[in-house]
Amino acid sequence: MNANDSVSRVVVGVDGSPSSHAALRWALRHAELIGGVVDAVGAWEPPSHIGWPAPVVDHSFDRDVAEKRFADELDEVLGADLPVQVRRTMVMGDPSDVLLDASRGAELLVVGSHGHNGFTRALLGSVSTRCAQHASCPVVIIRPQ
């Protein structure tokens, strides 16, 4: 727990994958048990960062689309009745960097075992691996149901 926080934070990465949905549900249950809050964190990168050959002219459009998808996804997974406070954050950047930054001072970082990328059959995804190796707090990696 960060000295500036009055309550324990559980940070969870959300990317739309089944394992991130399972991670979000797990983080909610854990935060309820410890009387903490959940920081649901999403990351987005402009198409030029993921192989799109043309330069992106309007990053605000990409951000608006990413934030809308993120909000819709959280609403779908969380439903209306939440047992704990959930703070939503969408940040432009590399997902592992975004999660590592967000987890500073947190009690726990929860991530899915793998998300939406070209290596969905990998035993452990690149973001979860990097978080497990470099986070400043304990990391829980959740497999999809």
C-alpha positions in Angstrom: 0.0 0.0 0.0 1.3 3.4 -1.0 1.7 6.0 1.9 -0.6 8.3 0.0 -3.4 5.7 -0.2 -5.7 5.2 2.6 -7.0 1.8 1.3 -5.3 -1.2 -0.4 -5.3 -1.1 -4.2 -5.6 -4.1 -6.4 -4.5 -3.3 -10.0 -5.9 -5.5 -12.8 -5.0 -5.4 -16.5 -8.0 -5.5 -18.8 -7.6 -6.1 -22.5 -10.8 -7.8 -23.7 -9.5 -11.3 -23.6 -11.2 -14.1 -21.6 -8.2 -14.3 -19.3 -8.4 -10.6 -18.5 -12.1 -11.0 -17.7 -11.2 -13.8 -15.3 -8.5 -11.6 -13.8 -11.0 -8.8 -13.3 -13.4 -11.1 -11.5 -10.6 -12.5 -9.3 -9.4 -9.0 -8.5 -12.9 -8.0 -7.4 -13.2 -11.0 -5.1 -9.8 -10.3 -3.6 -10.4 -6.6 -3.1 -13.7 -7.4 -1.4 -11.9 -9.7 1.0 -9.3 -7.2 2.0 -11.5 -4.1 2.0 -9.6 -2.6 -1.0 -10.4 -0.9 -4.3 -9.8 -2.2 -7.8 -7.9 -0.1 -10.3 -9.0 -1.6 -13.7 -6.3 -0.5 -16.2 -6.4 -0.7 -20.0 -3.7 0.3 -22.4 -4.0 1.3 -26.0 -1.5 1.9 -28.7 -2.0 3.8 -32.0 -2.2 1.5 -35.0 1.2 2.7 -36.1 2.6 0.9 -33.0 1.2 -2.5 -34.0 2.1 -2.7 -37.7 -0.2 -0.3 -39.4 2.0 1.2 -42.1 0.3 4.6 -42.5 0.9 7.4 -39.9 -2.0 8.0 -37.6 -3.3 11.5 -38.0 -5.8 11.7 -35.2 -4.8 10.0 -31.9 -7.9 11.3 -30.2 -10.0 9.1 -32.4 -8.0 6.1 -31.5 -8.3 7.0 -27.8 -12.0 7.6 -28.0 -12.5 4.2 -29.6 -10.3 2.5 -27.1 -12.0 4.2 -24.1 -15.5 3.3 -25.4 -14.5 -0.4 -25.9 -12.9 -0.4 -22.4 -16.0 1.1 -20.7 -18.3 -1.3 -22.6 -16.2 -4.3 -21.6 -16.0 -3.3 -17.9 -19.8 -2.7 -17.8 -20.4 -6.1 -19.4 -18.1 -8.0 -17.0 -18.8 -6.1 -13.9 -22.6 -5.6 -14.1 -24.4 -3.1 -12.1 -23.9 -4.3 -8.5 -20.3 -4.0 -7.5 -19.1 -5.2 -4.1 -16.0 -2.8 -4.2 -15.1 0.5 -5.7 -13.6 0.1 -9.2 -11.6 2.9 -10.7 -11.2 2.9 -14.5 -8.1 4.0 -16.2 -7.2 3.9 -19.9 -3.6 4.9 -20.9 -1.8 5.1 -24.2 1.3 3.0 -24.1 2.8 -0.4 -24.1 0.5 -2.6 -21.9 3.3 -4.0 -19.7 4.8 -0.5 -19.1 1.3 0.8 -18.3 0.6 -2.0 -15.8 4.0 -1.7 -14.1 3.5 2.0 -13.7 0.0 1.6 -12.4 1.0 -1.1 -9.9 3.6 1.0 -8.1 2.4 1.2 -4.5 -0.4 -1.4 -5.0 -0.9 -4.4 -2.8 -1.3 -6.7 -5.8 -1.2 -6.7 -9.6 -3.6 -9.2 -11.3 -3.2 -10.0 -15.0 -4.5 -12.7 -17.4 -2.2 -15.4 -18.6 -2.4 -14.1 -22.1 -4.4 -11.6 -24.0 -5.0 -10.5 -27.6 -1.8 -10.9 -29.5 -0.3 -13.2 -32.1 0.9 -15.7 -29.6 -2.4 -16.7 -28.0 -1.3 -20.3 -27.7 1.7 -19.4 -25.6 1.9 -20.8 -22.1 2.3 -17.4 -20.7 1.9 -14.1 -22.5 4.6 -11.5 -22.9 2.8 -8.9 -20.8 2.1 -11.3 -17.9 5.7 -12.5 -18.1 7.1 -9.0 -18.0 4.8 -8.0 -15.1 5.8 -11.1 -13.1 9.5 -10.3 -13.7 9.4 -6.5 -13.0 6.5 -5.5 -10.8 7.3 -3.9 -7.5 4.4 -5.8 -5.8 3.2 -9.4 -5.9 1.6 -10.5 -9.2 -1.2 -13.0 -9.7 -1.6 -14.5 -13.1 -5.1 -15.9 -13.9 -5.9 -18.4 -16.7 -9.2 -18.1 -18.5 -12.1 -20.2 -17.2 
